[in-house]
Amino acid sequence: MRFPLSFRFVLLCAAAACACAPPSLDALNITSESLQLMERGRCLFKSILPSDTVVRVLLFIYVVMTIISLVVNVLTLFSLGSSEDLSWEPRFALLKNLIVSDVLLVVTQGPTVAHCLLQRTTLPYGVWCITQFFINTVCVFCTVFTITCMALERYIYVCLAIYYISILTKKRLYFMVGFMWSISLCFSAVITTLLSSGHESSLMGTPTTGLLCEPDTLEAHLGFPRAAILFRKVIGLLVTLLCVVCYSFSYLLMYQKARNAVQPFHEVNKRARTTVMFYCSMLLLQLLPIFLKIASDTLSELQARDPGSWPVAGVIHIMFLVTLQLPPCINPLVYGLRNREVRAALPKLLFRRRANLC
């Protein structure tokens, strides 16, 4: 009877020894590598934002701007959709397209930057990094194209009022919106494909040098692929110039149209000047992230000649993150709530919601 008991005791001891065996060398290597990557990401974060106070302030600003942009955009979109009088008008159809692009941009980049600020680390390179870069690029292109089309729509409405309905038919409006998204998707797909051509499997999971996979961050992480950089800079510059030229052309011709008004001349002239100045200043504010990106591209070109000229890259990256949240906040106010029709439709929407709840 003693032998079976001893044998059972030996088996129990062996099982316990196996259960408490030290982890394998591969597991230790994986854990050590993960810890090194996390520490490297925190070090890169500290190099960009060394002060905890600045991190808290930036997190607060970013969260507030994200909430404001989502609330304002969603309310404006629902007020436009609930009004049958506004839904068919071309300018409000383009505004809805702009809002969809802005909401998609905010939803993609807002939680990403907030997570990095909370974790005190930079964004790791991976599937989400590439996806976020692609979606943000599509939204930026689509926003610029939509703003350009909205300026041209106002020009047709003011200067070619007789042909307005025949020019901007519903079929042409749908084609315009579809073309904007299609060309934005094509440009973004080409840029992402050219960037991914320098992709290596060893880079997966490694921390980038930014809180968001914006062009400079991703290009630096992938070794500055020249073809992708040149294509992005040329296309971005051409699209920006197209927007500025069309916007200036439209509002300057509208201003000249107003100056030719006979009665009352001074009042119309003053109002037209104020309107043109307002929308041109709003355009500069909306294109501020793109202007910062152009400045960043210029500095990156100077870096090849003078490496000491790049210490402000981290500052430009943080400014770019904040200014990228600015257009989604102001677009509904400039193009939506500033209009009398949208302001009149918003209370009706709120009262309808309250009546449904009761």
Residue frames relative to the residue before (quaternion, step in Angstrom):
aa qw qx qy qz dx dy dz
M 1.0000 0.0000 0.0000 0.0000 0.00 0.00 0.00
R 0.6219 0.5577 -0.3521 0.4222 3.57 1.12 -0.63
F 0.6311 0.5734 -0.3469 0.3906 3.62 0.99 -0.74
P 0.6710 0.4727 -0.3244 0.4702 3.59 0.85 -0.80
L 0.6407 0.5170 -0.3387 0.4555 3.59 1.02 -0.75
S 0.6534 0.5012 -0.3162 0.4711 3.57 0.96 -0.78
F 0.6415 0.5288 -0.3199 0.4544 3.54 1.04 -0.80
R 0.6422 0.5115 -0.3220 0.4714 3.56 1.05 -0.79
F 0.6415 0.5323 -0.3240 0.4474 3.55 1.01 -0.79
V 0.6401 0.5179 -0.3181 0.4700 3.55 1.04 -0.82
L 0.6471 0.5211 -0.3187 0.4563 3.59 0.99 -0.83
L 0.6477 0.5172 -0.3139 0.4631 3.58 0.98 -0.85
C 0.6551 0.5078 -0.3099 0.4658 3.58 0.97 -0.85
A 0.6502 0.5135 -0.3163 0.4620 3.58 1.02 -0.80
A 0.6481 0.5122 -0.3172 0.4658 3.58 0.98 -0.82
A 0.6536 0.5080 -0.3153 0.4640 3.56 0.98 -0.84
A 0.6401 0.5271 -0.3216 0.4573 3.54 1.03 -0.79
C 0.6524 0.5062 -0.3116 0.4701 3.58 1.02 -0.80
A 0.6605 0.5135 -0.3095 0.4519 3.57 1.00 -0.84
C 0.7491 0.3734 -0.2036 0.5079 3.55 1.03 -0.77
A 0.3462 0.7564 -0.4940 0.2530 3.58 1.21 0.33
P 0.5543 -0.6219 0.4281 0.3504 3.58 -1.03 0.71
P 0.5893 -0.5820 0.4121 0.3796 3.62 -1.13 0.59
S 0.5925 -0.5916 0.4194 0.3507 3.50 -1.21 0.58
L 0.6562 -0.5268 0.3717 0.3921 3.54 -1.27 0.36
D 0.6246 0.5465 -0.3393 0.4429 3.61 1.07 -0.72
A 0.6491 0.5118 -0.3200 0.4629 3.57 1.01 -0.84
L 0.6449 0.5149 -0.3211 0.4646 3.57 1.01 -0.81
N 0.6460 0.5215 -0.3209 0.4557 3.58 1.01 -0.79
I 0.6472 0.5179 -0.3158 0.4616 3.59 1.00 -0.86
T 0.6656 0.4978 -0.3011 0.4674 3.57 0.93 -0.90
S 0.6602 0.5062 -0.3064 0.4626 3.56 0.96 -0.87
E 0.6524 0.5101 -0.3153 0.4634 3.59 0.99 -0.79
S 0.6435 0.5181 -0.3219 0.4625 3.58 1.01 -0.80
L 0.6528 0.5049 -0.3123 0.4704 3.56 0.97 -0.83
Q 0.6406 0.5213 -0.3254 0.4605 3.58 1.01 -0.74
L 0.6528 0.5041 -0.3127 0.4710 3.58 1.00 -0.81
M 0.6408 0.5126 -0.3238 0.4709 3.59 1.01 -0.79
E 0.6672 0.4945 -0.3050 0.4662 3.56 0.94 -0.86
R 0.6360 0.5221 -0.3272 0.4647 3.56 1.04 -0.73
G 0.6403 0.5184 -0.3196 0.4681 3.58 1.03 -0.79
R 0.6541 0.4962 -0.3173 0.4746 3.60 1.01 -0.75
C 0.6343 0.5232 -0.3319 0.4624 3.58 1.03 -0.71
L 0.6471 0.5005 -0.3149 0.4812 3.58 1.00 -0.80
F 0.6284 0.5289 -0.3317 0.4641 3.57 1.05 -0.76
K 0.6613 0.5072 -0.3030 0.4621 3.58 0.97 -0.87
S 0.6328 0.5314 -0.3407 0.4484 3.58 1.07 -0.64
I 0.6783 0.4531 -0.2840 0.5039 3.59 1.20 -0.56
L 0.7999 0.0857 0.0042 0.5940 3.58 0.89 -1.01
P 0.0875 -0.8477 0.5213 0.0456 3.63 0.18 1.19
S 0.7030 0.4572 -0.2645 0.4763 3.61 1.14 -0.54
D 0.4392 -0.6941 0.5085 0.2583 3.59 -0.90 0.96
T 0.6097 0.5569 -0.3539 0.4392 3.58 1.08 -0.66
V 0.6478 0.5035 -0.3136 0.4780 3.57 0.98 -0.84
V 0.6275 0.5360 -0.3389 0.4517 3.60 1.02 -0.76
R 0.6678 0.4955 -0.3049 0.4644 3.60 0.91 -0.89
V 0.6563 0.5037 -0.3137 0.4660 3.58 0.94 -0.87
L 0.6642 0.5012 -0.3030 0.4646 3.58 0.94 -0.89
L 0.6350 0.5217 -0.3273 0.4664 3.59 1.01 -0.77
F 0.6501 0.5123 -0.3124 0.4662 3.58 0.96 -0.87
I 0.6642 0.5011 -0.3049 0.4635 3.59 0.88 -0.96
Y 0.6865 0.4985 -0.2954 0.4392 3.56 0.87 -0.94
V 0.6605 0.4979 -0.3127 0.4671 3.58 0.95 -0.83
V 0.6549 0.5113 -0.3125 0.4604 3.60 0.95 -0.87
M 0.6693 0.4901 -0.3018 0.4699 3.59 0.93 -0.88
T 0.6344 0.5263 -0.3347 0.4566 3.59 1.03 -0.71
I 0.6690 0.4945 -0.2974 0.4686 3.59 0.92 -0.93
I 0.6578 0.5095 -0.3162 0.4558 3.59 0.91 -0.92
S 0.6789 0.4954 -0.3043 0.4484 3.58 0.84 -0.92
L 0.6551 0.5035 -0.3186 0.4645 3.60 0.99 -0.79
V 0.6754 0.4977 -0.3023 0.4525 3.59 0.87 -0.94
V 0.6931 0.4787 -0.2883 0.4554 3.58 0.81 -1.00
N 0.6752 0.4963 -0.3007 0.4553 3.58 0.92 -0.87
V 0.6723 0.4922 -0.3082 0.4591 3.58 0.90 -0.87
L 0.6467 0.5097 -0.3226 0.4668 3.60 0.95 -0.81
T 0.6630 0.4963 -0.3091 0.4675 3.59 0.92 -0.86
L 0.6547 0.5173 -0.3138 0.4532 3.58 0.97 -0.84
F 0.6766 0.4765 -0.2982 0.4756 3.60 0.94 -0.84
S 0.6415 0.5173 -0.3368 0.4554 3.60 1.01 -0.71
L 0.6497 0.4934 -0.3167 0.4838 3.59 1.07 -0.69
G 0.6899 0.4896 -0.2869 0.4494 3.58 0.96 -0.83
S 0.6827 0.4978 -0.2926 0.4477 3.59 1.10 -0.63
S 0.6748 0.4668 -0.2900 0.4926 3.59 1.24 -0.33
E 0.3489 -0.7484 0.5289 0.1960 3.56 -0.65 1.11
D 0.6250 0.5577 -0.3437 0.4246 3.59 1.13 -0.57
L 0.7378 0.4239 -0.2254 0.4744 3.59 1.11 -0.70
S 0.6016 0.6310 -0.3609 0.3313 3.57 1.04 -0.73
W 0.7047 0.4708 -0.2782 0.4520 3.61 1.07 -0.64
E 0.5675 0.6226 -0.3949 0.3664 3.63 1.13 -0.46
P 0.5421 -0.6603 0.4066 0.3239 3.64 -0.85 0.89
R 0.6648 0.5118 -0.3354 0.4286 3.61 0.88 -0.83
F 0.6910 0.4483 -0.2901 0.4871 3.60 1.02 -0.69
A 0.5772 0.5444 -0.3813 0.4744 3.59 1.17 -0.41
L 0.6533 0.4824 -0.3047 0.4977 3.58 1.04 -0.77
L 0.6166 0.5380 -0.3465 0.4585 3.59 1.07 -0.68
K 0.6409 0.5102 -0.3287 0.4701 3.60 0.98 -0.76
N 0.6273 0.5218 -0.3326 0.4728 3.57 1.05 -0.70
L 0.6423 0.5166 -0.3105 0.4734 3.57 1.04 -0.80
I 0.6542 0.5133 -0.3135 0.4585 3.58 0.98 -0.82
V 0.6316 0.5271 -0.3350 0.4594 3.60 0.96 -0.82
S 0.6566 0.5044 -0.3044 0.4709 3.57 0.96 -0.85
D 0.6687 0.5021 -0.3017 0.4580 3.59 0.94 -0.87
V 0.6556 0.5083 -0.3169 0.4597 3.59 0.93 -0.86
L 0.6457 0.5122 -0.3191 0.4679 3.57 0.98 -0.82
L 0.6397 0.5217 -0.3178 0.4665 3.58 1.03 -0.75
V 0.6854 0.4858 -0.2876 0.4599 3.58 0.88 -0.95
V 0.6641 0.5093 -0.3084 0.4523 3.59 0.91 -0.90
T 0.6744 0.4998 -0.2978 0.4546 3.57 1.07 -0.70
Q 0.8000 0.3375 -0.1709 0.4657 3.56 0.74 -1.02
G 0.5750 0.6265 -0.3821 0.3618 3.62 1.06 -0.60
P 0.7241 0.4128 -0.2661 0.4843 3.65 0.64 -1.00
T 0.6057 0.5699 -0.3622 0.4210 3.62 1.07 -0.64
V 0.7011 0.4464 -0.2683 0.4870 3.58 0.81 -1.00
A 0.6384 0.5272 -0.3335 0.4509 3.61 0.97 -0.79
H 0.6410 0.5203 -0.3231 0.4626 3.61 0.98 -0.78
C 0.6592 0.4977 -0.3120 0.4695 3.60 0.94 -0.85
L 0.6583 0.5018 -0.3139 0.4651 3.60 0.99 -0.78
L 0.6597 0.4979 -0.3111 0.4691 3.59 1.01 -0.74
Q 0.7287 0.4226 -0.2322 0.4864 3.58 0.97 -0.85
R 0.3217 -0.7678 0.4907 0.2575 3.60 1.29 -0.23
T 0.6018 0.5156 -0.3741 0.4818 3.55 0.89 0.98
T 0.5076 -0.6264 0.4880 0.3344 3.55 -1.24 0.37
L 0.6179 -0.5685 0.3988 0.3688 3.55 -1.28 0.36
P 0.3609 -0.7345 0.5236 0.2369 3.63 -0.75 0.94
Y 0.4929 -0.6503 0.4963 0.2963 3.54 -1.17 0.66
G 0.3187 0.7339 -0.5466 0.2471 3.55 -0.80 1.05
V 0.7974 -0.2852 0.2146 0.4866 3.53 -1.29 -0.41
W 0.6785 0.4879 -0.3060 0.4560 3.58 0.89 -0.90
C 0.6063 0.5599 -0.3525 0.4413 3.60 1.04 -0.72
I 0.6912 0.4597 -0.2802 0.4821 3.59 0.86 -0.95
T 0.6456 0.5248 -0.3212 0.4524 3.60 0.98 -0.84
Q 0.6678 0.4982 -0.2926 0.4693 3.56 0.93 -0.91
F 0.6332 0.5192 -0.3275 0.4715 3.59 1.01 -0.76
F 0.6642 0.5055 -0.3069 0.4574 3.59 0.91 -0.88
I 0.6815 0.4830 -0.2976 0.4624 3.61 0.84 -0.95
N 0.6614 0.5056 -0.3139 0.4564 3.59 0.91 -0.85
T 0.6410 0.5161 -0.3275 0.4642 3.59 1.02 -0.77
V 0.6318 0.5215 -0.3259 0.4719 3.58 0.99 -0.81
C 0.6854 0.4955 -0.2901 0.4479 3.59 0.87 -0.95
V 0.6468 0.5129 -0.3287 0.4589 3.60 0.96 -0.79
F 0.6566 0.4928 -0.3131 0.4775 3.60 0.90 -0.87
C 0.6789 0.4964 -0.2984 0.4512 3.59 0.86 -0.94
T 0.6291 0.5351 -0.3323 0.4555 3.59 1.03 -0.73
V 0.6680 0.4926 -0.3024 0.4688 3.58 0.90 -0.90
F 0.6589 0.4954 -0.3131 0.4716 3.60 0.94 -0.83
T 0.6552 0.5176 -0.3172 0.4497 3.61 0.97 -0.81
I 0.6412 0.5113 -0.3229 0.4724 3.59 0.96 -0.82
T 0.6318 0.5271 -0.3268 0.4650 3.58 1.03 -0.77
C 0.6829 0.4792 -0.2879 0.4702 3.59 0.90 -0.92
M 0.6241 0.5327 -0.3473 0.4539 3.60 1.07 -0.64
A 0.6382 0.5062 -0.3321 0.4756 3.59 1.04 -0.68
L 0.6558 0.4959 -0.3105 0.4771 3.60 0.97 -0.81
E 0.6193 0.5439 -0.3415 0.4516 3.60 1.06 -0.71
R 0.6557 0.4961 -0.3089 0.4780 3.60 1.02 -0.81
Y 0.6183 0.5381 -0.3439 0.4581 3.58 1.07 -0.69
I 0.6621 0.4877 -0.3079 0.4784 3.60 0.92 -0.87
Y 0.6503 0.5326 -0.3153 0.4405 3.60 0.99 -0.82
V 0.7392 0.4096 -0.2285 0.4834 3.60 0.95 -0.88
C 0.7981 0.3425 -0.1632 0.4680 3.58 0.74 -1.05
L 0.7738 0.2203 -0.1345 0.5784 3.60 1.16 -0.50
A 0.0546 0.8670 -0.4936 0.0419 3.55 0.98 0.90
I 0.6230 0.5623 -0.3507 0.4157 3.60 1.02 -0.73
Y 0.7654 0.3580 -0.1795 0.5037 3.60 1.03 -0.81
Y 0.3446 0.7879 -0.4689 0.2015 3.58 1.29 0.06
I 0.7140 0.4551 -0.2665 0.4605 3.59 0.76 -1.04
S 0.6809 0.4847 -0.2982 0.4610 3.58 1.00 -0.76
I 0.6597 0.4925 -0.3158 0.4718 3.62 1.12 -0.57
L 0.7893 0.2652 -0.1321 0.5378 3.57 0.74 -1.06
T 0.0302 0.7990 -0.5950 0.0809 3.55 0.30 1.28
K 0.6705 -0.5039 0.3568 0.4114 3.54 -1.27 0.32
K 0.6454 0.5221 -0.3275 0.4512 3.59 0.99 -0.76
R 0.6724 0.4779 -0.2987 0.4799 3.59 0.95 -0.83
L 0.6207 0.5385 -0.3443 0.4540 3.58 1.08 -0.67
Y 0.6531 0.4938 -0.3090 0.4839 3.60 0.95 -0.84
F 0.6387 0.5163 -0.3263 0.4679 3.58 1.01 -0.78
M 0.6415 0.5357 -0.3226 0.4443 3.57 1.00 -0.82
V 0.6722 0.4861 -0.2929 0.4754 3.57 0.92 -0.93
G 0.6655 0.4985 -0.3055 0.4641 3.58 0.94 -0.85
F 0.6441 0.5191 -0.3227 0.4599 3.57 1.03 -0.76
M 0.6314 0.5385 -0.3377 0.4442 3.59 1.00 -0.78
W 0.6847 0.4611 -0.2869 0.4860 3.58 0.90 -0.88
S 0.6481 0.5321 -0.3301 0.4333 3.60 0.95 -0.79
I 0.7060 0.4471 -0.2797 0.4727 3.57 0.82 -0.93
S 0.6077 0.5352 -0.3514 0.4699 3.59 1.13 -0.58
L 0.6469 0.5069 -0.3107 0.4776 3.58 1.00 -0.81
C 0.6539 0.5164 -0.3183 0.4522 3.59 0.97 -0.83
F 0.6624 0.4957 -0.3096 0.4687 3.59 0.86 -0.92
S 0.6823 0.4887 -0.2910 0.4592 3.58 0.90 -0.93
A 0.6416 0.5234 -0.3287 0.4542 3.59 1.01 -0.78
V 0.6543 0.5029 -0.3185 0.4665 3.60 0.98 -0.83
I 0.6589 0.5057 -0.3136 0.4602 3.60 0.92 -0.89
T 0.6798 0.4843 -0.2944 0.4655 3.59 0.89 -0.92
T 0.6465 0.5158 -0.3243 0.4591 3.60 1.00 -0.77
L 0.6620 0.4955 -0.3107 0.4688 3.58 0.94 -0.83
L 0.6460 0.5035 -0.3225 0.4745 3.57 1.04 -0.71
S 0.6903 0.4915 -0.2812 0.4504 3.57 0.94 -0.87
S 0.5141 0.6451 -0.4277 0.3697 3.59 1.20 -0.24
G 0.7038 0.4132 -0.2614 0.5154 3.59 1.19 -0.46
H 0.3971 0.7431 -0.4541 0.2896 3.57 1.29 0.28
E 0.0735 -0.7644 0.6395 0.0358 3.53 -1.11 0.82
S 0.5699 -0.6255 0.4141 0.3354 3.56 -1.05 0.81
S 0.6160 0.5690 -0.3517 0.4161 3.58 1.11 -0.57
L 0.6194 0.5587 -0.3431 0.4318 3.60 1.22 -0.37
M 0.5135 0.6548 -0.4228 0.3589 3.62 1.18 -0.39
G 0.8144 0.2367 -0.2031 0.4893 3.52 -0.84 1.05
T 0.5672 0.5910 -0.3951 0.4159 3.59 1.21 -0.23
P 0.5015 -0.6770 0.4418 0.3082 3.62 -0.95 0.78
T 0.3752 -0.6993 0.5630 0.2309 3.55 -1.09 0.77
T 0.5788 -0.6022 0.4260 0.3477 3.56 -1.28 -0.04
G 0.7293 0.3818 -0.2368 0.5160 3.62 1.20 0.30
L 0.5620 -0.5955 0.4654 0.3359 3.53 -1.38 0.14
L 0.7580 0.1997 -0.1130 0.6105 3.56 1.31 -0.19
C 0.4350 -0.6846 0.5135 0.2798 3.56 -1.05 0.72
E 0.1150 0.7675 -0.6123 0.1508 3.54 0.25 1.32
P 0.7554 -0.4483 0.2096 0.4295 3.62 -1.18 0.42
D 0.6815 0.4945 -0.3122 0.4399 3.62 0.78 -0.96
T 0.6578 0.5196 -0.3085 0.4495 3.57 0.96 -0.89
L 0.7062 0.4611 -0.2708 0.4640 3.56 0.84 -0.97
E 0.6486 0.5154 -0.3264 0.4552 3.59 0.97 -0.75
A 0.6491 0.5026 -0.3211 0.4721 3.59 1.00 -0.77
H 0.6672 0.5106 -0.3067 0.4472 3.58 0.99 -0.80
L 0.7391 0.3993 -0.2185 0.4966 3.59 1.09 -0.70
G 0.6309 -0.6002 0.3240 0.3698 3.58 1.20 0.38
F 0.5216 -0.6795 0.3914 0.3363 3.58 1.18 0.60
P 0.0022 -0.8039 0.5939 -0.0318 3.63 0.39 1.17
R 0.4308 -0.7656 0.4183 0.2309 3.55 -0.44 1.25
A 0.6485 0.5304 -0.3337 0.4322 3.60 0.91 -0.84
A 0.6711 0.4953 -0.2972 0.4647 3.58 0.92 -0.91
I 0.6539 0.5217 -0.3156 0.4478 3.57 0.97 -0.85
L 0.6775 0.4891 -0.2968 0.4621 3.58 0.88 -0.92
F 0.6531 0.5087 -0.3227 0.4589 3.59 0.93 -0.85
R 0.6703 0.4996 -0.3087 0.4537 3.60 0.88 -0.89
K 0.6824 0.4911 -0.2999 0.4508 3.58 0.88 -0.91
V 0.6678 0.4960 -0.3086 0.4613 3.59 0.92 -0.85
I 0.6826 0.4753 -0.2916 0.4723 3.59 0.85 -0.95
G 0.6576 0.5149 -0.3142 0.4514 3.58 0.92 -0.87
L 0.6668 0.4939 -0.3037 0.4682 3.57 0.95 -0.83
L 0.6609 0.5061 -0.3117 0.4581 3.61 0.94 -0.84
V 0.6595 0.4975 -0.3114 0.4696 3.60 0.95 -0.85
T 0.6469 0.5137 -0.3193 0.4645 3.59 0.99 -0.79
L 0.6584 0.4975 -0.3064 0.4744 3.58 0.94 -0.86
L 0.6202 0.5396 -0.3364 0.4593 3.58 1.03 -0.77
C 0.6644 0.5018 -0.3013 0.4648 3.57 0.93 -0.90
V 0.6801 0.4903 -0.2979 0.4564 3.61 0.85 -0.94
V 0.6688 0.5001 -0.3067 0.4567 3.59 0.92 -0.89
C 0.6821 0.4789 -0.2946 0.4676 3.61 0.86 -0.93
Y 0.6432 0.5202 -0.3217 0.4606 3.56 0.98 -0.82
S 0.6778 0.4826 -0.2913 0.4721 3.59 0.87 -0.96
F 0.6353 0.5349 -0.3234 0.4535 3.58 0.96 -0.88
S 0.6909 0.4980 -0.2895 0.4368 3.58 0.82 -0.99
Y 0.7571 0.4033 -0.2350 0.4570 3.58 0.70 -1.03
L 0.6095 0.5236 -0.3731 0.4638 3.61 1.09 -0.45
L 0.6537 0.4866 -0.3170 0.4852 3.61 1.01 -0.73
M 0.6272 0.5143 -0.3430 0.4737 3.59 1.06 -0.64
Y 0.6362 0.5218 -0.3259 0.4656 3.57 1.07 -0.73
Q 0.6477 0.5024 -0.3142 0.4789 3.59 1.01 -0.78
K 0.6139 0.5410 -0.3415 0.4625 3.57 1.08 -0.69
A 0.6758 0.4825 -0.2921 0.4744 3.57 0.99 -0.85
R 0.6229 0.5498 -0.3477 0.4345 3.60 1.04 -0.66
N 0.6646 0.5064 -0.3042 0.4576 3.57 1.12 -0.58
A 0.4385 0.6908 -0.4666 0.3359 3.56 1.26 0.00
V 0.3875 -0.7518 0.4914 0.2077 3.57 -0.90 0.92
Q 0.8281 0.1048 0.0079 0.5507 3.58 0.87 -0.91
P 0.5867 -0.4489 -0.6604 0.1348 1.61 -1.07 2.27
F 0.5212 -0.7003 0.3899 0.2933 3.61 -0.71 1.07
H 0.7289 0.4532 -0.2731 0.4345 3.60 0.63 -1.07
E 0.6559 0.5174 -0.3212 0.4460 3.59 0.96 -0.81
V 0.6719 0.4809 -0.2948 0.4800 3.58 0.91 -0.90
N 0.6367 0.5371 -0.3258 0.4473 3.57 0.99 -0.85
K 0.6731 0.4919 -0.2930 0.4681 3.58 0.90 -0.88
R 0.6690 0.4933 -0.3013 0.4672 3.58 0.92 -0.85
A 0.6478 0.5110 -0.3200 0.4656 3.58 0.99 -0.80
R 0.6434 0.5160 -0.3248 0.4628 3.59 0.97 -0.82
T 0.6541 0.5108 -0.3130 0.4618 3.58 0.97 -0.84
T 0.6554 0.5150 -0.3110 0.4566 3.59 0.96 -0.86
V 0.6684 0.4968 -0.3035 0.4631 3.58 0.91 -0.91
M 0.6611 0.5011 -0.3102 0.4644 3.59 0.93 -0.87
F 0.6382 0.5337 -0.3306 0.4456 3.59 1.00 -0.78
Y 0.7276 0.4334 -0.2610 0.4633 3.58 0.74 -1.01
C 0.6282 0.5155 -0.3477 0.4676 3.62 1.06 -0.57
S 0.6460 0.4903 -0.3237 0.4873 3.60 1.02 -0.72
M 0.6369 0.5100 -0.3299 0.4748 3.61 1.03 -0.67
L 0.6110 0.5380 -0.3544 0.4601 3.59 1.09 -0.64
L 0.6385 0.5152 -0.3249 0.4705 3.59 0.97 -0.81
L 0.6561 0.5015 -0.3093 0.4715 3.57 1.02 -0.78
Q 0.6670 0.5022 -0.3013 0.4605 3.57 1.00 -0.78
L 0.7302 0.4028 -0.2268 0.5032 3.58 1.06 -0.73
L 0.3576 0.7625 -0.4796 0.2464 3.60 1.24 0.13
P 0.6460 0.4955 -0.3526 0.4613 3.69 0.89 -0.69
I 0.6550 0.5019 -0.3211 0.4647 3.60 1.02 -0.74
F 0.6348 0.5128 -0.3342 0.4716 3.58 1.04 -0.72
L 0.6262 0.5178 -0.3303 0.4803 3.58 1.07 -0.70
K 0.6465 0.5099 -0.3208 0.4682 3.56 1.03 -0.76
I 0.6224 0.5184 -0.3425 0.4759 3.60 1.06 -0.68
A 0.6393 0.5064 -0.3211 0.4814 3.60 1.04 -0.78
S 0.6392 0.5198 -0.3184 0.4689 3.57 1.03 -0.77
D 0.6417 0.5116 -0.3249 0.4700 3.59 1.00 -0.78
T 0.6345 0.5243 -0.3318 0.4608 3.58 1.03 -0.75
L 0.6631 0.4956 -0.3014 0.4731 3.56 0.97 -0.84
S 0.6380 0.5247 -0.3348 0.4534 3.57 1.01 -0.71
E 0.6359 0.5010 -0.3315 0.4846 3.59 1.11 -0.62
L 0.6521 0.5032 -0.3155 0.4711 3.59 1.05 -0.72
Q 0.5690 0.6169 -0.3802 0.3887 3.57 1.14 -0.58
A 0.6251 0.5488 -0.3467 0.4335 3.57 1.02 -0.73
R 0.7112 0.4126 -0.2606 0.5061 3.57 1.11 -0.61
D 0.8033 0.0870 -0.0094 0.5891 3.56 0.99 -0.84
P 0.2694 -0.8070 0.4991 0.1644 3.65 -0.07 1.22
G 0.6403 0.5513 -0.3432 0.4102 3.59 1.09 -0.48
S 0.5961 0.5977 -0.3575 0.3995 3.58 1.24 -0.12
W 0.6465 0.5702 -0.2959 0.4114 3.63 1.28 0.09
P 0.3711 0.7435 -0.5056 0.2321 3.69 1.03 0.30
V 0.6640 0.5178 -0.3108 0.4409 3.61 1.14 -0.48
A 0.3638 0.7530 -0.4890 0.2482 3.62 1.22 0.14
G 0.6558 0.5127 -0.3137 0.4568 3.59 0.98 -0.82
V 0.6413 0.5175 -0.3213 0.4666 3.58 1.01 -0.78
I 0.6555 0.4957 -0.3109 0.4774 3.59 0.95 -0.85
H 0.6192 0.5470 -0.3467 0.4440 3.60 1.04 -0.74
I 0.6800 0.4707 -0.2938 0.4793 3.61 0.90 -0.89
M 0.6411 0.5105 -0.3264 0.4710 3.60 0.99 -0.78
F 0.6356 0.5303 -0.3281 0.4550 3.56 1.03 -0.75
L 0.6390 0.5304 -0.3271 0.4509 3.59 1.00 -0.80
V 0.6866 0.4753 -0.2878 0.4689 3.59 0.94 -0.88
T 0.7022 0.4630 -0.2830 0.4610 3.59 0.84 -0.94
L 0.5876 0.5737 -0.3778 0.4277 3.60 1.15 -0.44
Q 0.6593 0.4811 -0.3015 0.4929 3.58 1.23 -0.45
L 0.5525 0.6607 -0.3798 0.3376 3.58 1.22 -0.35
P 0.6707 0.5072 -0.3354 0.4248 3.69 0.75 -0.86
P 0.6574 0.4908 -0.3536 0.4493 3.68 0.86 -0.68
C 0.6321 0.5251 -0.3437 0.4546 3.61 1.16 -0.44
I 0.7781 0.3772 -0.1919 0.4642 3.58 0.89 -0.90
N 0.5360 0.6542 -0.4126 0.3383 3.63 1.11 -0.48
P 0.6844 0.4537 -0.3199 0.4727 3.67 0.81 -0.81
L 0.6431 0.5194 -0.3320 0.4544 3.60 1.08 -0.63
V 0.6909 0.4866 -0.2810 0.4549 3.58 0.95 -0.88
Y 0.8109 0.2887 -0.1206 0.4945 3.56 0.77 -1.09
G 0.7451 0.4051 -0.2247 0.4798 3.60 1.17 -0.37
L 0.8058 0.3105 -0.1691 0.4751 3.57 0.23 -1.28
R 0.5673 0.5769 -0.3950 0.4351 3.61 1.20 -0.25
N 0.6268 0.5261 -0.3343 0.4676 3.59 1.19 -0.42
R 0.5356 -0.6556 0.4376 0.3031 3.53 -0.97 0.89
E 0.6440 0.5419 -0.3317 0.4260 3.59 0.99 -0.78
V 0.6663 0.4897 -0.3063 0.4716 3.60 0.99 -0.82
R 0.6403 0.5151 -0.3288 0.4653 3.59 0.98 -0.77
A 0.6622 0.4917 -0.3121 0.4715 3.58 1.07 -0.65
A 0.6727 0.5000 -0.3014 0.4545 3.60 1.08 -0.63
L 0.5937 0.6107 -0.3652 0.3757 3.60 1.11 -0.60
P 0.6692 0.4716 -0.3304 0.4697 3.70 0.82 -0.77
K 0.6109 0.5473 -0.3572 0.4468 3.59 1.04 -0.67
L 0.6385 0.5221 -0.3220 0.4648 3.57 1.03 -0.79
L 0.6757 0.4933 -0.3008 0.4579 3.59 0.90 -0.91
F 0.6597 0.4967 -0.3106 0.4707 3.59 0.95 -0.84
R 0.6322 0.5257 -0.3344 0.4606 3.60 1.04 -0.73
R 0.6419 0.5135 -0.3211 0.4704 3.59 1.01 -0.81
R 0.6635 0.5027 -0.3037 0.4635 3.57 0.95 -0.85
A 0.6488 0.5103 -0.3224 0.4634 3.60 1.00 -0.76
N 0.6452 0.5167 -0.3256 0.4590 3.60 1.04 -0.74
L 0.6450 0.5177 -0.3197 0.4623 3.56 1.11 -0.73
C 0.6697 0.4839 -0.3021 0.4755 3.57 1.06 -0.73
